[in-house]
Amino acid sequence: MKKIIICFITIILLAIICFFTYKFIIIPKQNTQETQNQSTNIGENVTSKTNEENIIVEMPKKEDTNITMSVIGDIMCHNSQYIDAFDGETYDFSYVFEDVKDYINSADIAIGNLETTFAGAKKGYSNYPRFNTPEQLAKNLKDFGIDVLSTANNHSMDTNYDGIVSTLDYLDEAGISHTGTARSIEEQNTILIKDVNGIKIAFLAFTYGTNGIPIKSDKEFSVNLISDNFILEQLSLAKQQNPDLICVSMHWGIEYQNKQNTEQERLANLLFTNGVDIILGSHPHVLQPMEKKTITLEDGSTKDCFVIYSLGNFMSGQTKERTRNSIILNIELNKNGETEKTTIGKISYIPIYMYKNTSKNKQKYLVMDIEKAINRYDSGDHFITSSVYSTLKSELTKIKNTMGDFIID
């Protein structure tokens, strides 16, 4: 009997152990595995769905940027011009630009070469050979639409270092950016960068000399003189700013020659092979050819560059052959939204003529749109004499012979 009781108790204990083992160990483990499997399936579904969405969803394409840079030639001011602009109380040159102002105002950025100084009335306004122009011209140029002026040329020192400082002060006051002369070494080494609708352009300017007027040894920073080493140093500073394009104004060449010389060509090649994209030439006072060319860099890659060896005079009192005709140059710049590479697009120009109406007592000078004037005369509006009409036709032919096609793609 005792053995039977012990066996019965043993069976009951084994049953209890089996029950608890099944309830608290086996069942929870199964549930955990099922949960993990469900989680894995859910993760797989999410991943699959995400992959499907990645295939379907497309990022919007970045838009390209297109801008127009308009460029004018030498801005000079002989005594005949500032006398003409004086109204008895002040000076106002705005009438000179009336016929072409829409071209400059419509540009995204407009550039010119200031070939005079603004040393102020106390210094006395003066003519060639050492120019000092009424400072009101700075405001008139700003209202005209000029954004950047090169101030490095052979007349930079006409009113000495003080004249450089005064000129830059007046340009600052008018709101016109400038490059080529400086009030300090720090300013010389601060490269002018203009962000034009998302296209960053670095501007620099250099001149062959200052008409023999010495630059003091402690003011060597005041004028950017052409030398290969100095140009390369300045270009290195420009590249550190990571611009999309580098545009350099070069005051070079021989006066009154309508074709560039070998030194201009050598310097252009130096500039292009060291990062420059656009070269704007001045000094000859007459037009010289332009060209868009593809160059090969040291790494074997190629790029398009553009040079105009001389833009001639935009405004002046000169009367020598070809010194009164010029162009407004238009350069289209295109930045690819995807690659962010900026290239030179279409090049075009508007022929202009520095007209002087000798029948008037005041406001005789007018920068005239040649083709518009010819078309107006041809339509029956004889607002100019037949002699002036013939002159415009002749000047237009000269411009085309020098510059070639109106459009370069």
Summary of the structure (lengths in Angstrom):
residues: 409
radius of gyration: 36.1
end to end distance: 118.3
largest distance: 151.2
contacts: 1293
relative contact order: 0.11
helix: 38%
strand: 27%
